[in-house]
Amino acid sequence: MNYLDNAATSWPKPDSMAEAMLRYLRDVGASPGRSAHRLSIQAERLRLEAREAVAELVGLRDPLRVVFTHNGTAAINLALFGLLEPGAHVVATGMEHNAVMRPLRALERRGVSISLAACRPDGTMEPAAVAECLRPHTRLVVMNHASNVCGTVLPVRQVGALAHARGIPLLVDAAQTAGCWPIDMHADNIDLLAFTGHKAMLGPTGAGGLVLREDFDISRLPALVHGGTGSRSEHEFQPEFLPDKYEAGTPNAVGLAGLAAGVRYVLERGVDKLRAHEQSLTQRLIDGLRSIRGVHVRGTHDAARQTAVVSFTMDGKSPAEIGLALDEQFEIMCRPGLHCAPRAHLTMGTSPAGTVRLSPGPFTTLADIEQAISAIASLAAAEAHG
């Protein structure tokens, strides 16, 4: 089996991740922050280790400003619904995932106005496109760090500088970059960063979060969910301190144990080293697919400017037909269609059918890439000859 769907969920995972989850289930089992006995304290240590690992990954000094949610989408909703009130204006881009667009459309019905900064068909965008959208009542700029459709990395650092010059915070959807692309929240001018653990962070599903930079005033962001935290239990109001303010309810402790192990695996090997491996494979995949007659690769065609995500179309065959053939005939796992990002496909000119997306990961080999190129070449040749 050739798994090239890491942009959806990374697989395989490091052995250390599954072992950490098993250890929690077998040896700990308790809820963190809910009791004073040794197992609960041990569970809390595991949760803190997860915070510390994520903080180190994104250049944050205070791990208590890593707030856990069940995925990146929940983190984005926390930020958007907390910061945007009726009458506010928000700027996003033409390459957003529905994790951003659907909350924004819901907020639009409540009186929030939206501007979308124009992007090119290859997914690139000039920072000036965001500057042109800013208004006196703009309260937030939100953008993905890299497209989940074509991998193109957007100019987050420059956009953040533009936004900060107007006193506007920047929220970044790092679902596609956290773990496989260097991130420093301070150097990159990111105020809030939403992440999900099950992609390049090599953790399990059901564990994500929102990172709030040290100088972001949390009084600006109300809690979205209220409930038990194990702290200040004598009060019937949500605590106002971090991380409890945003972590009501029993956490996914087993998932956080796995997330900590996945991120530690990334940190021990080095994001730069993992990035170099994926960049090499991605460039070979791009070059190989572009050499096939009837195949059209989307994006920049430059692996240095994108994550390990390659989208293509083929003359005469729909993305769905190609995806099915790759699975059934060649055991290649990919993702065809719109990738929950119809706005990005409108920008790229690949709507409504979408594309076929191949996404290598840290465990993908050059042999896997060559097999994929060969398989797609055979499908294209069969189509060309009727």
HELIX and SHEET records of a PDB file:
HELIX    1   1 ASP A   15  ARG A   23  1                                   9    
HELIX    2   2 TYR A   24  VAL A   28  3                                   5    
HELIX    3   3 ARG A   38  LEU A   57  1                                  20    
HELIX    4   4 PRO A   63  ARG A   65  5                                   3    
HELIX    5   5 GLY A   72  LEU A   83  1                                  12    
HELIX    6   6 ASN A   98  GLU A  108  1                                  11    
HELIX    7   7 PRO A  127  ALA A  131  1                                   5    
HELIX    8   8 VAL A  156  ALA A  165  1                                  10    
HELIX    9   9 ILE A  218  ARG A  220  5                                   3    
HELIX   10  10 ASP A  244  TYR A  246  5                                   3    
HELIX   11  11 ALA A  253  ARG A  269  1                                  17    
HELIX   12  12 VAL A  271  ARG A  290  1                                  20    
HELIX   13  13 ALA A  303  ARG A  305  5                                   3    
HELIX   14  14 PRO A  319  PHE A  330  1                                  12    
HELIX   15  15 PRO A  342  MET A  348  1                                   7    
HELIX   16  16 LEU A  366  ALA A  384  1                                  19    
SHEET    1   A 2 ASN A   2  TYR A   3  0                                        
SHEET    2   A 2 ILE A 332  MET A 333  1                                        
SHEET    1   B 7 VAL A  66  THR A  69  0                                        
SHEET    2   B 7 GLY A 208  LEU A 212 -1                                        
SHEET    3   B 7 LEU A 192  THR A 196 -1                                        
SHEET    4   B 7 LEU A 170  ASP A 173  1                                        
SHEET    5   B 7 THR A 138  ASN A 144  1                                        
SHEET    6   B 7 HIS A  89  THR A  93  1                                        
SHEET    7   B 7 SER A 113  ALA A 117  1                                        
SHEET    1   C 4 VAL A 295  ARG A 298  0                                        
SHEET    2   C 4 VAL A 310  MET A 314 -1                                        
SHEET    3   C 4 THR A 355  LEU A 358 -1                                        
SHEET    4   C 4 ARG A 335  GLY A 337 -1                                        
END                                                                             
